[in-house]
Amino acid sequence: MAGYVDIGGHPTWVDDSGGPGAALLLLHGGMSNSDDLLRSIGGDLSKDYRVVAFDRRGHGRTADTEGAFDYEDMAAETVRVLETVVHGPAHLVGWSDGGIVALLVALSRPDLVHRLVVIGTNFHYNGTVPFDMDPQSPMAQELATAYAERSPDGAEHLEVVFRKSVALFTSEPQLTTADIGRIAHPALVVVGDDDVVTLAHTISLYEALPSGQLAVVPGASHALPFEQPDVLARLITTFLAGTQPPRTLMPVRRAAGA
């Protein structure tokens, strides 16, 4: 089932792909849309989980509003999707901005989260390396085409979304490791070895999570879900099905729980 659902008084594009097992909510990246993760890893995940995804305000098929982009607003929007569409808790799988949103939902509404997977995710805006996206690059062109094909606001509104996104990326989020330490859910942190999120920042995120696991994928960038979708899907399904805490032969960090 795919179509518009009223989320907080705003028509929001939701795709409930169905599937057996627990609900799993995919959270797309900034200036992206729900189709990206549904097409790259959604098929593999739907073999074992009820996969749900939606387009956040100003993204994909969901129209924009006058306000600025704000991660707290995005988290509140996600909570409403969990309550209105999923009708309860779910595993949260978020890429980039979607991972930030997943962290914020886990902090504000831990009752709505089973396990977390965050991919190429920073918890503070200073955790990324400065980069400029060439508007003529293949990635930028693909984003522009995808936006024009879906947005009810029209292709020309992409410039507004771009400005809002840049303002967001350079000022938020502002979480601390102490904040992250309050997330008790089992969490998998995944990053490419050449991501825009620095490896040092990613390790800080992993180490701050009380029940965290870490996967660094070689030969991958911030576009990991599109570069190596099979690898990413296997990492996610293994983590979600695994015991918590994981049983290892030589525990160090997890020695207290062995």
C-alpha positions as a LaTeX table, in Angstrom:
\begin{tabular}{lrrr}
\hline
Residue & $x$ (\AA) & $y$ (\AA) & $z$ (\AA) \\
\hline
Met1 & 0.00 & 0.00 & 0.00 \\
Ala2 & 1.33 & 3.42 & $-0.95$ \\
Gly3 & $-0.44$ & 6.76 & $-0.80$ \\
Tyr4 & $-1.07$ & 9.88 & 1.21 \\
Val5 & $-1.80$ & 9.74 & 4.94 \\
Asp6 & $-2.66$ & 12.70 & 7.16 \\
Ile7 & 0.30 & 13.13 & 9.48 \\
Gly8 & $-0.11$ & 16.06 & 11.84 \\
Gly9 & $-2.51$ & 17.76 & 9.44 \\
His10 & $-0.18$ & 17.42 & 6.42 \\
Pro11 & $-0.68$ & 14.97 & 3.50 \\
Thr12 & 2.36 & 12.68 & 3.77 \\
Trp13 & 3.44 & 10.02 & 1.29 \\
Val14 & 3.66 & 6.64 & 3.02 \\
Asp15 & 4.63 & 3.26 & 1.58 \\
Asp16 & 3.67 & 0.20 & 3.63 \\
Ser17 & 5.29 & $-2.62$ & 1.68 \\
Gly18 & 4.09 & $-5.26$ & 4.09 \\
Gly19 & 6.02 & $-8.41$ & 4.84 \\
Pro20 & 6.13 & $-10.82$ & 7.76 \\
Gly21 & 7.47 & $-10.13$ & 11.22 \\
Ala22 & 8.04 & $-6.95$ & 13.19 \\
Ala23 & 7.61 & $-3.51$ & 11.67 \\
Leu24 & 10.72 & $-1.82$ & 10.26 \\
Leu25 & 10.64 & 1.87 & 9.41 \\
Leu26 & 13.09 & 3.12 & 6.76 \\
Leu27 & 14.16 & 6.77 & 7.17 \\
His28 & 15.64 & 8.38 & 4.06 \\
Gly29 & 18.47 & 10.89 & 3.86 \\
Gly30 & 18.37 & 14.65 & 3.33 \\
Met31 & 17.15 & 15.85 & $-0.10$ \\
Ser32 & 16.31 & 12.21 & $-0.79$ \\
Asn33 & 13.05 & 10.22 & $-0.72$ \\
Ser34 & 11.62 & 6.95 & 0.52 \\
Asp35 & 12.08 & 5.18 & $-2.82$ \\
Asp36 & 15.87 & 5.29 & $-2.43$ \\
Leu37 & 16.05 & 2.92 & 0.53 \\
Leu38 & 13.01 & 0.90 & $-0.56$ \\
Arg39 & 14.70 & 0.10 & $-3.87$ \\
Ser40 & 18.20 & $-0.50$ & $-2.51$ \\
Ile41 & 17.55 & $-2.56$ & 0.64 \\
Gly42 & 13.77 & $-2.67$ & 1.10 \\
Gly43 & 13.29 & $-5.81$ & $-0.97$ \\
Asp44 & 15.74 & $-7.86$ & 1.09 \\
Leu45 & 14.39 & $-6.55$ & 4.39 \\
Ser46 & 10.75 & $-7.24$ & 3.45 \\
Lys47 & 11.50 & $-10.98$ & 3.42 \\
Asp48 & 11.53 & $-10.90$ & 7.22 \\
Tyr49 & 9.93 & $-7.60$ & 8.25 \\
Arg50 & 6.94 & $-5.37$ & 7.57 \\
Val51 & 8.77 & $-2.55$ & 5.80 \\
Val52 & 7.29 & 0.96 & 6.05 \\
Ala53 & 8.76 & 4.18 & 4.65 \\
Phe54 & 7.58 & 7.75 & 4.19 \\
Asp55 & 8.66 & 11.02 & 2.59 \\
Arg56 & 9.37 & 13.72 & 5.17 \\
Arg57 & 7.98 & 17.21 & 4.66 \\
Gly58 & 9.60 & 18.84 & 1.64 \\
His59 & 10.99 & 15.55 & 0.36 \\
Gly60 & 9.83 & 13.14 & $-2.31$ \\
Arg61 & 6.08 & 13.22 & $-2.83$ \\
Thr62 & 5.35 & 15.14 & 0.38 \\
Ala63 & 4.89 & 18.87 & $-0.16$ \\
Asp64 & 6.97 & 21.43 & 1.67 \\
Thr65 & 5.67 & 24.03 & 4.13 \\
Glu66 & 6.86 & 27.54 & 4.95 \\
Gly67 & 9.01 & 26.66 & 7.96 \\
Ala68 & 12.69 & 25.83 & 8.09 \\
Phe69 & 13.87 & 22.23 & 8.31 \\
Asp70 & 14.53 & 21.07 & 11.86 \\
Tyr71 & 15.54 & 17.61 & 13.07 \\
Glu72 & 13.28 & 17.79 & 16.13 \\
Asp73 & 10.32 & 18.48 & 13.83 \\
Met74 & 11.35 & 15.53 & 11.67 \\
Ala75 & 11.50 & 13.30 & 14.74 \\
Ala76 & 8.02 & 14.44 & 15.81 \\
Glu77 & 6.78 & 13.70 & 12.28 \\
Thr78 & 8.29 & 10.21 & 12.52 \\
Val79 & 6.63 & 9.60 & 15.89 \\
Arg80 & 3.28 & 10.45 & 14.30 \\
Val81 & 3.95 & 7.93 & 11.50 \\
Leu82 & 4.74 & 5.25 & 14.07 \\
Glu83 & 1.55 & 6.03 & 15.95 \\
Thr84 & $-0.72$ & 6.52 & 12.92 \\
Val85 & 0.58 & 4.00 & 10.37 \\
Val86 & 2.65 & 1.43 & 12.25 \\
His87 & 0.44 & 1.63 & 15.37 \\
Gly88 & 3.32 & 0.85 & 17.69 \\
Pro89 & 7.07 & 0.34 & 17.93 \\
Ala90 & 9.36 & $-0.60$ & 15.05 \\
His91 & 12.97 & $-1.18$ & 14.18 \\
Leu92 & 14.33 & 2.12 & 12.85 \\
Val93 & 16.77 & 2.03 & 9.93 \\
Gly94 & 17.97 & 5.52 & 9.01 \\
Trp95 & 20.50 & 6.73 & 6.48 \\
Ser96 & 22.24 & 10.12 & 6.91 \\
Asp97 & 19.54 & 12.59 & 8.07 \\
Gly98 & 17.29 & 9.59 & 8.62 \\
Gly99 & 19.81 & 8.21 & 11.11 \\
Ile100 & 19.80 & 11.51 & 13.01 \\
Val101 & 16.01 & 11.36 & 13.12 \\
Ala102 & 16.18 & 7.78 & 14.40 \\
Leu103 & 18.48 & 8.83 & 17.26 \\
Leu104 & 16.11 & 11.65 & 18.23 \\
Val105 & 13.07 & 9.35 & 18.19 \\
Ala106 & 14.91 & 6.87 & 20.40 \\
Leu107 & 15.62 & 9.69 & 22.85 \\
Ser108 & 12.14 & 11.22 & 22.86 \\
Arg109 & 9.99 & 8.10 & 22.49 \\
Pro110 & 12.00 & 5.03 & 23.46 \\
Asp111 & 8.75 & 3.08 & 23.74 \\
Leu112 & 8.33 & 3.28 & 19.96 \\
Val113 & 11.71 & 1.74 & 19.11 \\
His114 & 12.87 & $-1.89$ & 19.07 \\
Arg115 & 16.37 & $-1.68$ & 17.59 \\
Leu116 & 18.26 & 1.03 & 15.71 \\
Val117 & 20.42 & 0.97 & 12.60 \\
Val118 & 22.06 & 4.30 & 11.69 \\
Ile119 & 24.03 & 4.57 & 8.45 \\
Gly120 & 26.43 & 7.42 & 7.69 \\
Thr121 & 25.04 & 9.34 & 10.65 \\
Asn122 & 26.44 & 12.23 & 12.69 \\
Phe123 & 25.09 & 13.29 & 16.09 \\
His124 & 26.64 & 16.77 & 15.87 \\
Tyr125 & 27.03 & 18.97 & 12.80 \\
Asn126 & 30.79 & 19.23 & 13.37 \\
Gly127 & 31.13 & 15.48 & 12.75 \\
Thr128 & 31.19 & 15.83 & 8.96 \\
Val129 & 33.97 & 16.93 & 6.65 \\
Pro130 & 33.31 & 20.09 & 4.60 \\
Phe131 & 32.19 & 19.19 & 1.11 \\
Asp132 & 30.61 & 20.94 & $-1.85$ \\
Met133 & 28.30 & 19.04 & $-4.14$ \\
Asp134 & 28.97 & 19.92 & $-7.74$ \\
Pro135 & 25.54 & 20.60 & $-9.27$ \\
Gln136 & 26.76 & 18.87 & $-12.43$ \\
Ser137 & 27.93 & 15.73 & $-10.63$ \\
Pro138 & 26.03 & 12.47 & $-11.25$ \\
Met139 & 24.77 & 12.40 & $-7.64$ \\
Ala140 & 23.45 & 15.97 & $-7.77$ \\
Gln141 & 21.82 & 15.39 & $-11.13$ \\
Glu142 & 20.15 & 12.22 & $-9.85$ \\
Leu143 & 18.80 & 14.06 & $-6.79$ \\
Ala144 & 17.43 & 16.86 & $-8.97$ \\
Thr145 & 15.76 & 14.44 & $-11.37$ \\
Ala146 & 14.22 & 12.41 & $-8.55$ \\
Tyr147 & 12.89 & 15.58 & $-6.92$ \\
Ala148 & 11.36 & 16.89 & $-10.15$ \\
Glu149 & 9.65 & 13.55 & $-10.80$ \\
Arg150 & 8.00 & 13.41 & $-7.38$ \\
Ser151 & 7.55 & 16.78 & $-5.73$ \\
Pro152 & 4.06 & 18.32 & $-5.76$ \\
Asp153 & 5.84 & 21.68 & $-5.35$ \\
Gly154 & 7.45 & 21.47 & $-8.80$ \\
Ala155 & 11.06 & 21.19 & $-9.90$ \\
Glu156 & 11.76 & 24.89 & $-9.28$ \\
His157 & 11.15 & 24.43 & $-5.53$ \\
Leu158 & 14.31 & 22.33 & $-5.24$ \\
Glu159 & 16.33 & 25.53 & $-4.79$ \\
Val160 & 14.29 & 26.33 & $-1.65$ \\
Val161 & 14.75 & 22.79 & $-0.31$ \\
Phe162 & 18.48 & 23.00 & $-1.02$ \\
Arg163 & 18.82 & 26.27 & 0.96 \\
Lys164 & 16.83 & 24.86 & 3.88 \\
Ser165 & 18.93 & 21.68 & 3.83 \\
Val166 & 22.26 & 23.51 & 3.83 \\
Ala167 & 21.09 & 25.66 & 6.76 \\
Leu168 & 20.14 & 22.49 & 8.63 \\
Phe169 & 23.35 & 20.59 & 7.85 \\
Thr170 & 25.52 & 23.48 & 9.10 \\
Ser171 & 23.71 & 24.09 & 12.39 \\
Glu172 & 22.19 & 20.79 & 13.52 \\
Pro173 & 22.17 & 18.33 & 15.17 \\
Gln174 & 23.80 & 19.36 & 18.43 \\
Leu175 & 23.64 & 16.17 & 20.46 \\
Thr176 & 26.42 & 15.20 & 22.87 \\
Thr177 & 27.88 & 11.82 & 23.75 \\
Ala178 & 26.02 & 12.15 & 27.07 \\
Asp179 & 22.77 & 12.41 & 25.10 \\
Ile180 & 23.69 & 9.37 & 23.01 \\
Gly181 & 24.51 & 7.49 & 26.22 \\
Arg182 & 20.82 & 7.65 & 27.15 \\
Ile183 & 19.87 & 5.45 & 24.19 \\
Ala184 & 19.61 & 1.98 & 25.70 \\
His185 & 18.29 & 0.23 & 22.58 \\
Pro186 & 20.53 & $-2.21$ & 20.70 \\
Ala187 & 22.02 & $-0.10$ & 17.93 \\
Leu188 & 24.14 & $-0.81$ & 14.88 \\
Val189 & 26.31 & 2.01 & 13.53 \\
Val190 & 27.29 & 1.56 & 9.88 \\
Val191 & 29.62 & 3.80 & 7.88 \\
Gly192 & 31.61 & 3.68 & 4.67 \\
Asp193 & 35.38 & 3.93 & 5.04 \\
Asp194 & 35.29 & 7.12 & 2.93 \\
Asp195 & 32.17 & 8.76 & 4.36 \\
Val196 & 31.50 & 12.48 & 4.80 \\
Val197 & 30.95 & 11.62 & 8.47 \\
Thr198 & 34.43 & 11.30 & 9.91 \\
Leu199 & 35.53 & 7.95 & 11.25 \\
Ala200 & 36.52 & 9.54 & 14.57 \\
His201 & 33.02 & 10.97 & 14.98 \\
Thr202 & 31.45 & 7.62 & 14.04 \\
Ile203 & 33.56 & 5.84 & 16.64 \\
Ser204 & 32.47 & 8.40 & 19.25 \\
Leu205 & 28.85 & 7.60 & 18.39 \\
Tyr206 & 29.47 & 3.87 & 18.65 \\
Glu207 & 31.37 & 4.12 & 21.93 \\
Ala208 & 28.69 & 6.33 & 23.50 \\
Leu209 & 25.91 & 3.83 & 22.76 \\
Pro210 & 25.52 & 1.44 & 25.73 \\
Ser211 & 24.43 & $-1.39$ & 23.42 \\
Gly212 & 26.17 & $-0.36$ & 20.23 \\
Gln213 & 27.75 & $-2.37$ & 17.45 \\
Leu214 & 29.96 & $-0.99$ & 14.68 \\
Ala215 & 30.46 & $-1.87$ & 11.01 \\
Val216 & 32.89 & $-0.01$ & 8.74 \\
Val217 & 32.33 & $-1.05$ & 5.14 \\
Pro218 & 35.45 & $-0.95$ & 2.96 \\
Gly219 & 35.37 & 0.69 & $-0.43$ \\
Ala220 & 32.24 & 2.69 & 0.37 \\
Ser221 & 31.27 & 6.35 & 0.62 \\
His222 & 28.28 & 8.19 & 2.08 \\
Ala223 & 26.29 & 6.59 & $-0.74$ \\
Leu224 & 26.79 & 3.12 & 0.78 \\
Pro225 & 23.10 & 2.06 & 0.43 \\
Phe226 & 23.42 & 2.42 & $-3.35$ \\
Glu227 & 27.02 & 1.25 & $-3.72$ \\
Gln228 & 26.77 & $-1.98$ & $-1.70$ \\
Pro229 & 23.08 & $-2.65$ & $-0.95$ \\
Asp230 & 23.55 & $-6.42$ & $-0.57$ \\
Val231 & 26.30 & $-5.96$ & 2.02 \\
Leu232 & 24.23 & $-3.40$ & 3.92 \\
Ala233 & 21.09 & $-5.55$ & 3.90 \\
Arg234 & 23.05 & $-8.53$ & 5.28 \\
Leu235 & 24.53 & $-6.41$ & 8.06 \\
Ile236 & 21.08 & $-5.15$ & 9.02 \\
Thr237 & 19.31 & $-8.51$ & 8.98 \\
Thr238 & 22.13 & $-10.19$ & 10.92 \\
Phe239 & 22.02 & $-7.47$ & 13.56 \\
Leu240 & 18.24 & $-7.46$ & 13.92 \\
Ala241 & 18.07 & $-11.24$ & 14.26 \\
Gly242 & 21.10 & $-11.53$ & 16.56 \\
Thr243 & 21.19 & $-12.05$ & 20.31 \\
Gln244 & 21.56 & $-9.03$ & 22.58 \\
Pro245 & 24.14 & $-8.54$ & 23.83 \\
Pro246 & 26.09 & $-10.47$ & 21.18 \\
Arg247 & 27.97 & $-13.52$ & 22.42 \\
Thr248 & 31.65 & $-13.39$ & 21.50 \\
Leu249 & 34.61 & $-15.56$ & 22.48 \\
Met250 & 36.89 & $-12.74$ & 23.66 \\
Pro251 & 34.73 & $-9.89$ & 24.95 \\
Val252 & 36.48 & $-6.69$ & 26.01 \\
Arg253 & 34.03 & $-3.80$ & 25.73 \\
Arg254 & 31.17 & $-6.18$ & 26.54 \\
Ala255 & 33.04 & $-8.22$ & 29.17 \\
Ala256 & 30.69 & $-7.10$ & 31.96 \\
Gly257 & 27.75 & $-8.64$ & 30.15 \\
Ala258 & 29.49 & $-11.83$ & 29.05 \\
\hline
\end{tabular}
